[in-house]
Amino acid sequence: MTTSDMVRELCEKQNISLAELCRRIGQTPQNFNKKLKRGTVSFEEMLAIAEALDVGYEQAFVLADGEKIGMYENVNGEEMCNE
Protein backbone atom coordinates (compact mmCIF):
# COMPACT_ATOMS: atom_id res chain seq x y z
CA MET A 1 0.00 0.00 0.00
CA THR A 2 1.41 3.39 -0.98
CA THR A 3 1.32 6.54 1.11
CA SER A 4 -1.29 7.89 -1.30
CA ASP A 5 -3.45 4.80 -0.76
CA MET A 6 -3.10 5.13 3.01
CA VAL A 7 -4.09 8.80 3.06
CA ARG A 8 -7.04 8.26 0.75
CA GLU A 9 -8.30 5.27 2.77
CA LEU A 10 -7.93 7.24 5.99
CA CYS A 11 -9.96 10.10 4.53
CA GLU A 12 -12.63 7.66 3.41
CA LYS A 13 -12.84 5.99 6.83
CA GLN A 14 -12.96 9.39 8.56
CA ASN A 15 -15.64 10.67 6.13
CA ILE A 16 -13.54 13.64 5.02
CA SER A 17 -12.59 14.78 1.54
CA LEU A 18 -8.97 15.07 0.51
CA ALA A 19 -9.58 18.80 -0.10
CA GLU A 20 -10.81 19.22 3.50
CA LEU A 21 -7.77 17.34 4.80
CA CYS A 22 -5.52 19.68 2.82
CA ARG A 23 -7.28 22.70 4.32
CA ARG A 24 -6.79 21.30 7.83
CA ILE A 25 -3.06 20.74 7.33
CA GLY A 26 -2.52 24.09 5.61
CA GLN A 27 -1.75 22.86 2.09
CA THR A 28 -3.43 23.38 -1.24
CA PRO A 29 -5.06 20.32 -2.79
CA GLN A 30 -2.94 20.81 -5.92
CA ASN A 31 0.34 20.80 -4.01
CA PHE A 32 -0.62 17.91 -1.76
CA ASN A 33 -1.89 15.80 -4.68
CA LYS A 34 1.50 16.25 -6.38
CA LYS A 35 3.23 15.02 -3.22
CA LEU A 36 0.91 12.00 -3.07
CA LYS A 37 1.59 11.15 -6.73
CA ARG A 38 5.36 11.48 -6.26
CA GLY A 39 5.35 9.72 -2.90
CA THR A 40 7.12 12.63 -1.23
CA VAL A 41 4.85 13.20 1.77
CA SER A 42 7.19 13.77 4.73
CA PHE A 43 7.03 12.19 8.18
CA GLU A 44 6.13 15.61 9.58
CA GLU A 45 3.23 15.91 7.11
CA MET A 46 1.99 12.46 8.09
CA LEU A 47 2.07 13.59 11.73
CA ALA A 48 0.09 16.69 10.78
CA ILE A 49 -2.49 14.48 9.06
CA ALA A 50 -2.74 12.26 12.13
CA GLU A 51 -3.20 15.29 14.37
CA ALA A 52 -5.79 16.86 12.05
CA LEU A 53 -7.84 13.64 12.04
CA ASP A 54 -7.22 12.75 15.70
CA VAL A 55 -5.57 9.40 14.97
CA GLY A 56 -2.21 7.91 15.88
CA TYR A 57 0.67 7.46 13.44
CA GLU A 58 3.84 5.40 13.59
CA GLN A 59 6.86 4.81 11.40
CA ALA A 60 9.04 1.97 12.57
CA PHE A 61 11.27 -0.98 11.87
CA VAL A 62 9.94 -4.16 13.46
CA LEU A 63 12.52 -6.71 14.60
CA ALA A 64 11.91 -10.46 14.52
CA ASP A 65 11.12 -10.47 18.25
CA GLY A 66 8.47 -7.78 17.76
CA GLU A 67 10.53 -4.90 19.14
CA LYS A 68 9.90 -1.65 17.28
CA ILE A 69 12.48 1.01 16.51
CA GLY A 70 10.94 4.21 15.27
CA MET A 71 8.92 7.33 15.77
CA TYR A 72 5.35 7.34 16.96
CA GLU A 73 2.65 9.84 17.72
CA ASN A 74 -0.31 8.89 19.84
CA VAL A 75 -3.82 10.28 19.44
CA ASN A 76 -3.02 13.03 21.95
CA GLY A 77 -0.34 14.41 19.62
CA GLU A 78 2.51 13.33 21.88
CA GLU A 79 5.64 12.20 20.03
CA MET A 80 7.24 9.05 21.37
CA CYS A 81 10.31 6.99 20.47
CA ASN A 82 10.47 3.18 20.75
CA GLU A 83 7.71 1.50 22.71
MODELLER restraints for C-alpha pairs under 7 A, 6 or more apart:
rsr = mdl.restraints
at = mdl.atoms
rsr.add(forms.Gaussian(group=physical.xy_distance, feature=features.Distance(at['CA:3:A'], at['CA:36:A']), mean=6.89, stdev=0.5))
rsr.add(forms.Gaussian(group=physical.xy_distance, feature=features.Distance(at['CA:3:A'], at['CA:39:A']), mean=6.51, stdev=0.5))
rsr.add(forms.Gaussian(group=physical.xy_distance, feature=features.Distance(at['CA:4:A'], at['CA:36:A']), mean=4.99, stdev=0.5))
rsr.add(forms.Gaussian(group=physical.xy_distance, feature=features.Distance(at['CA:4:A'], at['CA:37:A']), mean=6.96, stdev=0.5))
rsr.add(forms.Gaussian(group=physical.xy_distance, feature=features.Distance(at['CA:11:A'], at['CA:17:A']), mean=6.15, stdev=0.5))
rsr.add(forms.Gaussian(group=physical.xy_distance, feature=features.Distance(at['CA:11:A'], at['CA:18:A']), mean=6.47, stdev=0.5))
rsr.add(forms.Gaussian(group=physical.xy_distance, feature=features.Distance(at['CA:19:A'], at['CA:29:A']), mean=5.47, stdev=0.5))
rsr.add(forms.Gaussian(group=physical.xy_distance, feature=features.Distance(at['CA:22:A'], at['CA:28:A']), mean=5.87, stdev=0.5))
rsr.add(forms.Gaussian(group=physical.xy_distance, feature=features.Distance(at['CA:22:A'], at['CA:29:A']), mean=5.66, stdev=0.5))
rsr.add(forms.Gaussian(group=physical.xy_distance, feature=features.Distance(at['CA:22:A'], at['CA:32:A']), mean=6.94, stdev=0.5))
rsr.add(forms.Gaussian(group=physical.xy_distance, feature=features.Distance(at['CA:24:A'], at['CA:52:A']), mean=6.20, stdev=0.5))
rsr.add(forms.Gaussian(group=physical.xy_distance, feature=features.Distance(at['CA:25:A'], at['CA:48:A']), mean=6.18, stdev=0.5))
rsr.add(forms.Gaussian(group=physical.xy_distance, feature=features.Distance(at['CA:25:A'], at['CA:49:A']), mean=6.52, stdev=0.5))
rsr.add(forms.Gaussian(group=physical.xy_distance, feature=features.Distance(at['CA:25:A'], at['CA:52:A']), mean=6.69, stdev=0.5))
rsr.add(forms.Gaussian(group=physical.xy_distance, feature=features.Distance(at['CA:35:A'], at['CA:41:A']), mean=5.56, stdev=0.5))
rsr.add(forms.Gaussian(group=physical.xy_distance, feature=features.Distance(at['CA:47:A'], at['CA:57:A']), mean=6.51, stdev=0.5))
rsr.add(forms.Gaussian(group=physical.xy_distance, feature=features.Distance(at['CA:50:A'], at['CA:56:A']), mean=5.77, stdev=0.5))
rsr.add(forms.Gaussian(group=physical.xy_distance, feature=features.Distance(at['CA:50:A'], at['CA:57:A']), mean=6.03, stdev=0.5))
rsr.add(forms.Gaussian(group=physical.xy_distance, feature=features.Distance(at['CA:51:A'], at['CA:77:A']), mean=6.04, stdev=0.5))
rsr.add(forms.Gaussian(group=physical.xy_distance, feature=features.Distance(at['CA:54:A'], at['CA:75:A']), mean=5.62, stdev=0.5))
rsr.add(forms.Gaussian(group=physical.xy_distance, feature=features.Distance(at['CA:55:A'], at['CA:75:A']), mean=4.88, stdev=0.5))
rsr.add(forms.Gaussian(group=physical.xy_distance, feature=features.Distance(at['CA:56:A'], at['CA:73:A']), mean=5.54, stdev=0.5))
rsr.add(forms.Gaussian(group=physical.xy_distance, feature=features.Distance(at['CA:56:A'], at['CA:74:A']), mean=4.51, stdev=0.5))
rsr.add(forms.Gaussian(group=physical.xy_distance, feature=features.Distance(at['CA:56:A'], at['CA:75:A']), mean=4.57, stdev=0.5))
rsr.add(forms.Gaussian(group=physical.xy_distance, feature=features.Distance(at['CA:57:A'], at['CA:72:A']), mean=5.85, stdev=0.5))
rsr.add(forms.Gaussian(group=physical.xy_distance, feature=features.Distance(at['CA:57:A'], at['CA:73:A']), mean=5.28, stdev=0.5))
rsr.add(forms.Gaussian(group=physical.xy_distance, feature=features.Distance(at['CA:57:A'], at['CA:74:A']), mean=6.64, stdev=0.5))
rsr.add(forms.Gaussian(group=physical.xy_distance, feature=features.Distance(at['CA:58:A'], at['CA:71:A']), mean=5.86, stdev=0.5))
rsr.add(forms.Gaussian(group=physical.xy_distance, feature=features.Distance(at['CA:58:A'], at['CA:72:A']), mean=4.16, stdev=0.5))
rsr.add(forms.Gaussian(group=physical.xy_distance, feature=features.Distance(at['CA:58:A'], at['CA:73:A']), mean=6.18, stdev=0.5))
rsr.add(forms.Gaussian(group=physical.xy_distance, feature=features.Distance(at['CA:59:A'], at['CA:70:A']), mean=5.65, stdev=0.5))
rsr.add(forms.Gaussian(group=physical.xy_distance, feature=features.Distance(at['CA:59:A'], at['CA:71:A']), mean=5.45, stdev=0.5))
rsr.add(forms.Gaussian(group=physical.xy_distance, feature=features.Distance(at['CA:59:A'], at['CA:72:A']), mean=6.28, stdev=0.5))
rsr.add(forms.Gaussian(group=physical.xy_distance, feature=features.Distance(at['CA:60:A'], at['CA:68:A']), mean=6.00, stdev=0.5))
rsr.add(forms.Gaussian(group=physical.xy_distance, feature=features.Distance(at['CA:60:A'], at['CA:69:A']), mean=5.31, stdev=0.5))
rsr.add(forms.Gaussian(group=physical.xy_distance, feature=features.Distance(at['CA:60:A'], at['CA:70:A']), mean=3.99, stdev=0.5))
rsr.add(forms.Gaussian(group=physical.xy_distance, feature=features.Distance(at['CA:60:A'], at['CA:71:A']), mean=6.25, stdev=0.5))
rsr.add(forms.Gaussian(group=physical.xy_distance, feature=features.Distance(at['CA:61:A'], at['CA:68:A']), mean=5.62, stdev=0.5))
rsr.add(forms.Gaussian(group=physical.xy_distance, feature=features.Distance(at['CA:61:A'], at['CA:69:A']), mean=5.19, stdev=0.5))
rsr.add(forms.Gaussian(group=physical.xy_distance, feature=features.Distance(at['CA:61:A'], at['CA:70:A']), mean=6.22, stdev=0.5))
rsr.add(forms.Gaussian(group=physical.xy_distance, feature=features.Distance(at['CA:62:A'], at['CA:68:A']), mean=4.57, stdev=0.5))
rsr.add(forms.Gaussian(group=physical.xy_distance, feature=features.Distance(at['CA:62:A'], at['CA:69:A']), mean=6.52, stdev=0.5))
rsr.add(forms.Gaussian(group=physical.xy_distance, feature=features.Distance(at['CA:68:A'], at['CA:82:A']), mean=5.98, stdev=0.5))
rsr.add(forms.Gaussian(group=physical.xy_distance, feature=features.Distance(at['CA:68:A'], at['CA:83:A']), mean=6.65, stdev=0.5))
rsr.add(forms.Gaussian(group=physical.xy_distance, feature=features.Distance(at['CA:69:A'], at['CA:82:A']), mean=5.17, stdev=0.5))
rsr.add(forms.Gaussian(group=physical.xy_distance, feature=features.Distance(at['CA:70:A'], at['CA:81:A']), mean=5.93, stdev=0.5))
rsr.add(forms.Gaussian(group=physical.xy_distance, feature=features.Distance(at['CA:70:A'], at['CA:82:A']), mean=5.60, stdev=0.5))
rsr.add(forms.Gaussian(group=physical.xy_distance, feature=features.Distance(at['CA:71:A'], at['CA:80:A']), mean=6.09, stdev=0.5))
rsr.add(forms.Gaussian(group=physical.xy_distance, feature=features.Distance(at['CA:71:A'], at['CA:81:A']), mean=4.91, stdev=0.5))
rsr.add(forms.Gaussian(group=physical.xy_distance, feature=features.Distance(at['CA:71:A'], at['CA:82:A']), mean=6.67, stdev=0.5))
rsr.add(forms.Gaussian(group=physical.xy_distance, feature=features.Distance(at['CA:72:A'], at['CA:79:A']), mean=5.76, stdev=0.5))
rsr.add(forms.Gaussian(group=physical.xy_distance, feature=features.Distance(at['CA:72:A'], at['CA:80:A']), mean=5.10, stdev=0.5))
rsr.add(forms.Gaussian(group=physical.xy_distance, feature=features.Distance(at['CA:72:A'], at['CA:81:A']), mean=6.09, stdev=0.5))
rsr.add(forms.Gaussian(group=physical.xy_distance, feature=features.Distance(at['CA:73:A'], at['CA:79:A']), mean=4.46, stdev=0.5))
rsr.add(forms.Gaussian(group=physical.xy_distance, feature=features.Distance(at['CA:73:A'], at['CA:80:A']), mean=5.92, stdev=0.5))
